[in-house]
Amino acid sequence: VSFDPARDTPAVLRRYAATWKTGPDWRLLTGDSTAVAGLMDRIGVRSEISRRDTLASGEVIYHISHTDKALLLDPEGRVVETYGGSAALPEMVAADARAFL
């Protein structure tokens, strides 16, 4: 789920998926700002704009810092496991996910 729905429109997410060749099993999601903020609050993910820069062209860009967390959802969309994001062992996540197949 995007932390920045104003910037990460469905078209932007489609380009991101194509660039990174995420494949058909990935779902990149966005929504209106209120809904995304509510979801992030419910699952304990925090984010904030950590830096703004102005390019030579005058375009303002920004970077977002956020909680490093990965969640495993059951088929009904309920959180069943929480992982330390990039510290999660892929084998452990895969084994947990197999329990729902």
C-alpha positions in Angstrom: 0.0 0.0 0.0 1.4 3.4 -1.0 2.3 5.8 1.8 1.7 8.7 -0.6 -1.6 8.3 -2.5 -1.4 11.8 -3.8 1.7 11.0 -5.7 1.2 7.2 -6.2 -1.8 7.1 -8.5 -2.8 3.8 -10.1 -1.0 4.9 -13.3 2.2 5.6 -11.3 1.9 2.2 -9.5 1.5 0.4 -12.8 4.7 2.0 -14.2 6.5 1.1 -10.9 5.3 -2.6 -11.3 6.5 -2.7 -14.9 9.8 -1.1 -14.1 10.5 -3.5 -11.3 8.9 -6.5 -13.0 6.8 -7.4 -10.0 4.8 -10.0 -11.8 1.1 -11.0 -11.6 1.2 -12.0 -8.0 1.9 -8.5 -6.7 -0.9 -6.0 -5.9 0.3 -2.4 -5.5 -2.5 -0.5 -3.8 -3.5 3.1 -3.2 -6.6 4.9 -2.2 -7.8 8.3 -1.0 -5.6 9.9 1.7 -8.1 9.5 4.5 -8.5 5.8 3.9 -4.8 5.1 3.5 -4.0 7.1 6.7 -6.7 5.1 8.6 -5.3 1.8 7.3 -1.7 2.8 8.3 -2.9 3.8 11.7 -4.8 0.5 12.3 -1.7 -1.6 11.3 0.8 0.5 13.2 2.7 1.9 10.2 4.0 5.4 10.6 5.4 7.6 7.8 6.5 11.2 7.4 8.2 13.4 4.8 11.8 13.3 5.9 13.4 15.5 3.3 12.4 18.0 0.5 14.7 19.0 -2.3 14.3 21.3 -5.3 15.7 20.2 -8.5 17.5 22.5 -11.0 14.3 22.4 -13.0 12.4 23.9 -10.1 10.5 20.6 -9.4 10.1 19.9 -5.7 10.7 16.3 -4.7 10.5 14.7 -1.3 11.4 11.5 0.5 9.3 9.6 2.9 10.6 7.7 5.9 8.4 4.9 7.2 8.1 1.9 9.5 9.9 -1.1 8.2 7.2 -3.7 8.6 5.7 -6.5 6.5 2.4 -8.1 7.2 0.9 -11.5 6.3 -2.8 -11.4 5.7 -5.2 -14.3 5.6 -7.6 -14.7 2.7 -10.1 -12.5 4.5 -7.6 -9.7 4.8 -6.9 -10.0 8.5 -3.3 -9.5 9.8 -2.1 -12.9 11.0 1.6 -12.2 11.3 3.9 -9.2 11.5 7.5 -9.2 10.4 10.4 -6.8 10.9 10.2 -5.8 7.2 13.6 -6.2 5.5 14.9 -8.2 8.5 12.3 -11.0 7.9 13.7 -14.3 6.7 12.0 -15.1 3.3 11.9 -18.8 4.3 10.0 -18.0 7.5 7.5 -15.8 5.7 7.0 -18.4 2.9 6.4 -21.2 5.5 3.8 -19.0 7.3 2.1 -18.2 4.0 1.9 -21.8 3.0 -0.3 -22.4 6.0 -3.0 -20.4 4.2 -2.8 -22.1 0.8 
